[in-house]
């Protein structure tokens, strides 16, 4: 398994786009920040050919405390989600 870190991504963008590492870091950070801010506002982010980032609502449910086995209520919350697009799915097959 290969893990792509943010630093690795910055280096790849710098090489592919012929940018300095600082310019590449700024571009990657702006991209990540814009996705995060859109999701915080409840908006969907669609990147054609790649996929869709969205917010998923998790309903309240009953769980168990692993230490004691006692039933607990897990409150509802919002969670980020990603759905790959057709082009990405085809590329991975």
C-alpha positions in Angstrom: 0.0 0.0 0.0 1.3 3.5 -0.9 0.3 6.4 1.3 0.2 9.8 -0.4 0.9 12.5 2.1 0.2 16.2 1.6 3.9 16.8 1.2 4.0 14.1 -1.6 1.0 15.8 -3.3 2.7 19.2 -3.2 5.9 17.7 -4.8 3.9 16.0 -7.5 2.0 19.2 -8.3 5.2 21.2 -8.4 6.8 18.8 -10.9 3.7 18.4 -13.1 2.8 22.1 -13.2 6.4 23.3 -13.3 5.9 25.4 -10.1 8.1 26.1 -7.1 7.4 24.1 -4.0 6.0 27.3 -2.3 3.6 28.0 -5.2 2.6 24.4 -5.3 2.0 24.3 -1.5 -0.2 27.5 -1.7 -2.2 25.9 -4.6 -2.8 22.6 -2.8 -3.7 24.4 0.4 -6.1 26.7 -1.4 -7.8 23.7 -3.0 -8.2 21.8 0.3 -9.4 25.0 2.1 -12.0 25.7 -0.6 -13.4 22.2 -0.4 -13.5 22.3 3.4 -15.2 25.8 3.5 -17.8 24.7 0.9 -18.6 21.6 3.0 -18.9 23.7 6.2 -21.5 25.8 4.4 -23.4 22.6 3.5 -22.6 22.8 -0.2 -21.7 19.9 -2.5 -18.4 20.0 -4.3 -18.4 18.3 -7.7 -15.1 17.8 -9.6 -16.0 16.5 -13.0 -14.2 13.3 -13.9 -13.1 12.8 -10.3 -16.0 12.7 -7.9 -18.3 14.5 -5.4 -17.6 15.7 -1.9 -20.7 16.1 0.2 -22.0 16.2 3.8 -23.8 13.1 5.0 -26.1 13.1 8.0 -25.7 10.3 10.4 -28.8 9.5 12.5 -28.8 8.9 16.2 -28.2 5.3 17.1 -27.6 2.9 20.0 -24.1 1.5 20.5 -22.1 -0.3 23.1 -19.3 0.9 25.3 -16.5 -1.5 24.5 -15.1 -1.5 28.0 -18.3 -2.1 29.9 -20.7 -3.5 27.3 -23.2 -0.9 28.5 -25.6 0.5 25.9 -25.0 4.2 25.0 -26.7 6.6 22.6 -24.5 7.9 19.8 -25.8 11.3 18.8 -26.6 12.3 15.3 -23.9 14.2 13.4 -22.7 15.4 10.1 -19.8 13.6 8.3 -18.0 14.4 5.1 -18.4 11.9 2.3 -16.9 11.2 -1.1 -18.5 9.5 -4.1 -16.1 8.7 -7.0 -17.2 9.7 -10.5 -17.5 7.4 -13.5 -14.1 8.4 -14.9 -12.3 7.7 -11.7 -14.1 4.3 -11.3 -13.2 3.3 -14.9 -9.5 4.4 -14.3 -9.2 2.2 -11.2 -10.7 -1.0 -12.7 
